[in-house]
């Protein structure tokens, strides 16, 4: 956004600046971004001779000198005796500028152009690095002389600066928030995961009550992934025996401990599969009283216990056994015939 467009009407900002002043941010909401990256320059020029006066507030980024907020108020005629203190916060300062008198847009535009010529980018960067009282007095003198040369008025001026943090300007809708850091993204992802798990657990309990076919406890589980021999979650059907990891406290911890102490492998049959909002919910039967709920958000390969195949008869050995049996039977018959012939013939 070009600096020429950063001119705000004080009256349009009064509501926003007034509300937030009464609600300071709590300590926990002031992370590293709240470091004073910006500087607010506040100044009033009141007539010692003449009929006009006013004030301005310019907020700029110290590192780049880029103006992010600017208000210029030129009152004509000036309300005699009204002096806006430049030492107060920039919010209060901006809110009270209209009290100096009615806005004169024509003269205001002329003096504001002069201010732009003085407050160039390099000058603002220098001011951010060195905002001592002598430096402010030097800047104040330059602005006053410039304004007096155009308006033919003689002014008395007061100038002050205020360090402003990024978070404050974000809340005032003056600048956009920075993209989240990787740490913030990780935290948001973890919070979302925990929230979805809690919702899934609650839904599983409600579904179990509605179905009426399960009166026991539902505990949360995660699938055991097997990228090599596993079966895709999209292909798993009720009856498949899958590997799970039991999560959580309470009943979950008791079941997990019992299985470890008794060397029970965590493989359980899939009892039911439900799908909603792009997610799948697997229910495994851990016991007659306990079921495990698993949330599947993407297609993964899950460890599956292969069914035991019945043992096939060994054809080679069976055939040889049969031949041996019939061979013995033949020898016995021949021997019987010789005995009959010997005794009866």
C-alpha positions in Angstrom: 0.0 0.0 0.0 1.6 3.4 -1.0 2.2 5.8 1.8 0.0 8.5 0.1 -3.1 6.3 0.9 -2.3 6.0 4.6 -4.4 9.0 5.6 -7.2 8.3 8.0 -10.0 10.4 9.2 -9.8 10.6 13.0 -13.6 10.5 13.3 -13.7 7.1 11.5 -11.1 5.7 13.9 -12.6 7.1 17.2 -14.7 4.0 18.0 -11.9 1.5 17.3 -9.2 3.4 19.3 -11.6 4.2 22.2 -12.8 0.6 22.8 -9.4 -1.1 22.8 -7.8 1.4 25.1 -9.9 0.2 27.9 -9.1 -3.5 27.4 -5.3 -4.0 27.6 -4.0 -7.3 26.4 -3.2 -9.9 29.2 0.4 -10.8 29.8 0.1 -14.2 28.2 -1.0 -12.5 24.9 2.3 -10.7 24.4 4.6 -13.0 22.6 7.9 -12.2 20.9 6.0 -10.3 18.2 5.1 -7.6 20.8 8.6 -6.2 20.7 8.6 -2.6 19.7 9.0 -2.9 16.0 7.1 0.4 15.3 7.4 4.0 16.4 4.5 6.4 16.8 5.4 10.1 16.2 2.9 12.4 17.8 2.9 16.2 17.5 0.7 19.3 17.9 1.2 22.8 16.5 -0.8 25.5 18.2 -0.9 29.1 17.1 0.9 31.8 19.1 -0.3 34.1 16.4 -2.9 33.2 13.8 -6.2 31.3 13.6 -5.2 27.7 12.7 -3.6 24.8 14.6 -3.6 21.0 14.6 -1.7 17.9 15.1 -0.6 14.6 13.5 0.3 11.0 14.4 2.5 8.9 12.2 3.2 5.3 13.0 6.0 3.6 11.0 8.1 0.4 11.0 11.5 1.2 12.4 13.5 -1.2 10.3 12.1 -0.1 6.9 10.7 3.3 7.7 7.4 2.3 6.1 4.4 4.3 7.3 1.5 2.0 8.4 -0.8 4.6 9.9 -1.1 8.4 9.6 -3.6 11.0 10.8 -3.3 14.7 10.1 -5.8 17.2 11.6 -5.7 20.9 10.7 -8.2 23.0 12.7 -9.4 26.3 11.5 -10.4 28.3 13.4 -8.4 26.8 16.3 -10.3 26.3 19.6 -8.3 28.6 21.8 -7.0 26.9 24.9 -7.4 23.4 23.7 -4.0 21.5 23.8 -3.8 17.8 23.1 -0.9 16.3 25.1 1.5 14.5 22.8 2.8 12.5 25.8 -0.4 10.4 26.1 -0.9 7.2 24.2 -1.3 7.4 20.4 -4.9 6.1 20.8 -6.0 8.8 23.1 -4.0 11.4 21.1 -5.8 10.5 17.9 -9.1 10.4 19.6 -8.7 14.0 21.0 -7.4 15.7 17.9 -10.9 16.8 16.7 -11.3 18.8 19.9 -8.8 21.3 18.5 -11.4 22.7 16.1 -13.2 22.0 12.8 -11.3 20.3 10.1 -10.0 22.5 7.2 -9.3 20.0 4.4 -7.7 22.5 2.0 -5.1 23.8 4.4 -4.7 20.4 5.9 -3.7 18.9 2.5 -1.1 21.7 2.0 0.6 21.2 5.4 0.5 17.4 5.1 2.4 17.6 1.8 5.1 19.6 3.7 5.2 16.9 6.4 5.8 14.2 3.8 8.7 16.1 2.4 10.3 16.2 5.9 9.4 12.7 7.1 11.0 10.7 4.3 11.9 7.1 4.7 15.5 7.7 5.8 14.5 10.3 8.3 12.0 7.9 9.9 14.6 5.2 10.1 17.1 7.6 11.8 14.4 8.7 14.2 13.6 5.1 15.2 17.3 4.5 15.9 17.7 7.8 17.8 14.6 9.3 19.3 16.3 11.4 21.9 14.9 14.7 23.1 17.5 16.8 21.1 16.6 14.8 17.9 12.8 15.4 18.5 13.4 19.1 19.1 15.4 19.3 15.8 12.6 17.6 13.9 10.0 19.7 15.7 11.8 22.9 14.6 12.0 21.8 11.0 8.2 21.0 10.8 7.2 24.2 12.6 9.3 26.5 10.3 7.9 24.7 7.2 4.3 25.1 8.4 4.8 28.7 9.3 6.2 29.5 5.8 3.1 28.3 4.1 0.4 29.3 6.5 1.9 32.6 7.6 1.0 31.6 11.2 3.4 31.4 14.1 3.2 28.1 16.0 4.2 26.6 19.2 4.9 22.8 18.9 5.1 19.8 21.2 6.4 16.4 19.9 6.8 13.0 21.5 7.3 9.4 20.4 5.9 6.1 21.6 7.1 2.6 20.9 4.4 0.4 19.5 4.3 -3.4 19.3 3.1 -5.4 16.3 0.4 -7.2 18.3 -1.2 -3.9 19.2 -1.4 -2.8 15.6 -2.7 -6.1 14.5 -5.5 -5.8 17.0 -6.3 -2.3 15.9 -6.6 -3.7 12.3 -3.9 -1.4 11.1 -1.5 -4.2 9.9 -2.2 -7.8 9.0 -0.9 -10.6 11.2 2.3 -12.3 10.2 2.0 -15.8 8.8 2.2 -18.3 11.7 5.6 -19.7 12.6 6.2 -23.5 12.3 6.0 -23.7 16.1 2.6 -22.1 16.1 1.4 -24.4 13.2 2.5 -27.4 15.2 0.7 -26.2 18.3 -2.5 -25.5 16.2 -2.2 -29.0 14.7 -1.9 -30.7 18.0 -4.8 -28.7 19.5 -6.9 -29.7 16.5 -5.9 -33.3 16.9 -6.8 -33.4 20.6 -10.1 -31.6 19.9 -11.1 -34.1 17.2 -10.2 -37.0 19.4 -12.4 -35.7 22.2 -15.2 -35.1 19.7 -14.8 -38.6 18.2 -14.8 -40.2 21.7 -17.9 -38.3 22.6 -19.6 -39.3 19.3 -18.6 -42.9 19.8 -20.3 -43.0 23.2 -23.4 -41.4 21.9 -23.6 -43.8 19.0 -23.1 -46.8 21.3 -26.1 -45.6 23.4 -28.3 -45.1 20.3 -27.5 -48.5 18.8 -28.4 -50.2 22.0 -26.1 -53.2 21.1 -23.3 -52.1 23.4 -23.6 -51.1 27.0 -19.9 -51.2 27.9 -17.0 -48.8 27.7 -15.4 -47.3 24.6 -11.7 -46.4 24.8 -9.7 -44.5 22.2 -7.1 -46.4 20.1 -4.7 -45.7 17.2 -4.0 -48.1 14.5 -0.7 -50.0 14.2 0.7 -49.0 10.8 2.4 -51.7 8.6 3.5 -50.0 5.4 4.9 -53.3 3.9 2.4 -56.1 4.7 -0.5 -54.0 6.0 -3.9 -53.7 4.6 -5.2 -50.4 3.3 -7.8 -48.9 5.7 -10.1 -48.3 2.8 -10.2 -52.1 2.2 -10.7 -53.2 5.8 -14.1 -54.8 6.5 -15.9 -55.9 9.7 -14.3 -59.2 10.8 -10.8 -58.3 9.9 -8.4 -58.6 12.9 -6.3 -55.4 13.1 -3.5 -54.2 15.4 -4.2 -51.2 17.6 -2.4 -49.2 20.3 -4.5 -48.3 23.3 -4.4 -44.6 24.3 -5.5 -42.5 27.2 -5.9 -42.8 31.0 -8.5 -44.5 33.3 -10.0 -47.6 31.7 -7.6 -47.4 28.8 -4.6 -47.5 31.1 -6.0 -50.5 33.0 -6.7 -52.5 29.8 -3.3 -51.7 28.4 -1.5 -52.8 31.6 -3.6 -56.0 31.8 -2.6 -56.9 28.2 1.1 -56.2 28.8 1.2 -58.3 32.0 -0.5 -61.2 30.3 1.5 -60.9 27.0 -1.7 -60.4 25.0 -1.0 -59.2 21.5 -3.1 -56.1 20.7 -5.0 -57.6 17.7 -8.8 -57.3 17.8 -11.6 -57.9 15.3 -13.3 -55.0 13.6 -16.8 -54.9 15.0 -18.2 -51.9 13.1 -17.2 -49.2 10.6 -18.8 -45.8 10.2 -18.0 -42.9 7.9 -18.9 -39.2 8.3 -17.4 -35.9 7.1 -14.6 -37.6 5.2 -13.5 -39.6 8.3 -13.8 -43.2 9.1 -14.4 -44.6 12.6 -13.4 -48.2 13.3 -14.8 -50.0 16.3 -12.9 -53.1 17.5 -14.2 -55.6 20.0 -11.7 -55.8 22.8 -14.0 -57.8 25.1 -17.7 -58.3 25.6 -17.8 -55.1 27.7 -15.2 -53.0 26.0 -14.8 -51.6 22.4 -12.0 -49.6 21.0 -12.7 -46.6 18.7 -10.2 -45.6 16.0 -10.4 -42.4 13.9 -9.0 -42.7 10.4 -8.5 -39.4 8.5 -6.5 -40.7 5.5 -5.9 -44.0 3.8 -3.1 -45.9 5.6 -1.9 -49.5 5.7 -2.9 -51.1 9.0 -1.4 -54.3 10.5 -3.8 -57.2 9.9 -3.6 -60.7 11.3 -3.8 -63.2 8.5 -6.4 -66.0 8.9 -5.0 -69.5 9.7 -5.3 -71.7 6.7 -6.5 -75.4 7.3 -3.7 -77.9 6.7 -3.9 -79.7 3.4 -3.3 -83.5 3.3 0.0 -84.6 1.9 -0.9 -86.4 -1.3 2.5 -88.2 -1.8 2.6 -89.9 1.6 -1.1 -90.9 1.4 -0.7 -92.7 -2.0 2.4 -94.7 -0.8 0.6 -95.7 2.3 -2.3 -97.0 0.3 0.0 -99.0 -2.0 1.7 -100.6 1.0 -1.6 -101.6 2.5 -3.0 -103.2 -0.6 0.4 -105.0 -1.2 0.2 -106.7 2.2 -3.4 -107.6 1.6 -2.4 -109.4 -1.7 0.4 -111.4 0.0 -2.0 -112.5 2.7 -4.6 -113.8 0.2 -1.9 -115.7 -1.8 -0.7 -117.3 1.5 -4.3 -118.3 2.4 -4.8 -120.0 -1.0 -1.6 -122.2 -0.5 -2.8 -123.3 2.9 -6.2 -124.3 1.6 -4.7 -126.2 -1.3 -2.3 -128.1 1.0 -4.9 -129.2 3.5 -7.9 -129.8 1.4 -6.7 -130.8 -2.0 
